[in-house]
Structures are given as C-alpha cells and as structure tokens.
Amino acid sequence: MPYYVMPDGEGLFVREFGQGQPVLVLSGLGMHSWQWLPFLWPLRKQFRFIIPDWRGFGGSKQCRIPELDAISSHWQDVQSLIQQMQLQQFIIIAYSMGATTAMHGMQYGQLATQLKAYLHIDQTPKILVDEHWAYGLFGQQHSHFKQILSELSALFTEHAHLQWIHDLNNTAKDQLFALWMQFIELQNNNPRQRAIFCKILQQPRLQHLLLPSSRLDYMTWYIRNYLEHAEDYREALSQLNCPTVFFSGVQSVLYPVQGQTLIAQSVAQAQQVLFEKSGHTPLLTEPLKFTRELKRFLLQHQ
C-alpha cells in the first residue's frame, strides 16, 4: 500500500485495490481504511477503490498535525491526492467527517465539477445549531455537546506537554472518562450499555474502541475542529449536478434525519435511502442493507 507525499511533506497512507471506475472513499472520524473491506472488496473487479487513512489513524497515524484546522487539512490532503493520481470523473463515497471534507471541497475547490456520482452518508451540511439551522450536531442537545467539548479542550490544553492518554495522572484520566461518558450518554441512554462503556474506558487496551485516538494532540486537534467549525455547505451541496444519494439513519442522534432530508430535497438529482433501524452507523446496525444499497449505488454509476 503506497504513501503519498502531502504538501507539507508528510506521507499519507492510501489503501488501493480493484480495477475499473475509480472510487474515492472518505471515512468518518476514527475509522481505518481496512474497515471498508467487507463492503467494497466483493466489487473490486468493477471498481478501483482509493481509501486514505486520515492523519492520526491507521497507516497515517504518525503524520504531523498541520497548522490548518482538521477539515481544511483533510481537504488539502484529498486535493493533493486527486492531483497526484490524476483522477477525473470519479465517484466519491463520503461518510460523516469524510462527507464534511467532501462538502468543503465543493465549497472551496472544484470538487463538484470532477464528480461522476456522490454518496453522502449521515452528515449535516452545517455543524453549528443556530436560529437559521436546527439540525446541526446533536440538534437540541448542541449546547450541551459544545460544553462537553469545551471542558475536554481545557483539560487537554492543561496537559499539552503529554502525548498519550496513558501519560495523564489518575485525576486527569478520571476527568477525561467522566466527560467522555457524558458525550456517550448524549447518544445512548441505555443504562446497561453505559455500564459496559464505562468499564471499557477503564481498560487502556480497550479505550480505542470508544475514543477516536489515544494521542492527546490529535484529540485536541479534532475537538477544536468541532468546537470552532462554523461552515455552512448547504448552498454548495444544492449546486451539485451529478447523481447523488443520501444514506440517512432515521434514528441518528448526532445528525437529525429531518435536516438530512431537507438537504436531499434541495439537490436536483438526489435520492435518499433511509435506514429505519439505524442512527449514525448504518454500516454496523444494518450491514446487509448498507451493503446492498452501496452496491446498487455503485453499479448504477459504473
């Protein structure tokens, strides 16, 4: 698997397999490129899949954090990758933070003109909740979510001299886990599952299952992104003129489905596929339907 040199000299790991129509896959926060294999490997004879690992994860875990915010940095990396691979008229599959990165490219780059088809998986075009948009991250719980992030950011800033979560003293670890449990409870109010999550957080070897990263600097970088991100991509999305499909979790707490439906209706050639039993992770909660609909989308635009 090759590494591609980014504008700042860092090597970004990119998983590539298959042949045929190129498909660029942009993952969600904390995902590794190998996690797409169960869904995409069976289609490798018809499509050439290109899946970068974001900085801080998988094969790109050693990349230096740039001066840019996370989304601007990700788009810069994606843009560099597109140029180096000379991609034209390609398909994008974009999930969660990957979809935010794609929308950033539509708004500030020429991404929309390069797309043959676009699949947008459970993400809002505007993270911020205000009087103009009620369907941002966590909807009505947005203020509570921002407060948790602010406290996490302050905790990480206080310990900026440390690199790893396991380097924190016990008091700081307790603060981190308590705050992260509040974040989890915004998404899941099942007492039994909360107890399991709490035990997992206490086990250093298992923390990666719930925390996006074990590195304090990367946690700080991504948290700051969600605290400060104020972009509104609705206009950029509405101008898409390629075939577009939205996969939306009806039970998504992170990104209310009403907002995703409004956006889908604003795009001329868009269809929406609802995952009735899913929240933000239809890949995990409805894997068979997800695989079937993903295959349908790709084969329609081969």
Protein Blocks (a to p, Z undefined) as FASTA:
>chain_A
ZZdddfkopacddddededjdddddddehiafklmmmmmmmmmmmpccdddddehiajll
mpccdfbdfklmmmmmmmmmmmmnopahiadddehjlmmmmmmmmmmmmklmmpfbdcde
hiafbfbacfkbckbghilmmmmmmmmmmmmmmmmmmmmmpmbfklpcfklmmmmmmmmm
mmmmmmoccfklmmmmmmmmmpmklmmmmpmbfbfklmmmmmmmmmmmccdfklmmmmpc
bdcdddddfklmklgfklmmmmmmmpmkbccdddfkbcfllmlmmmmlmmmmmmmmmmmm
ZZ
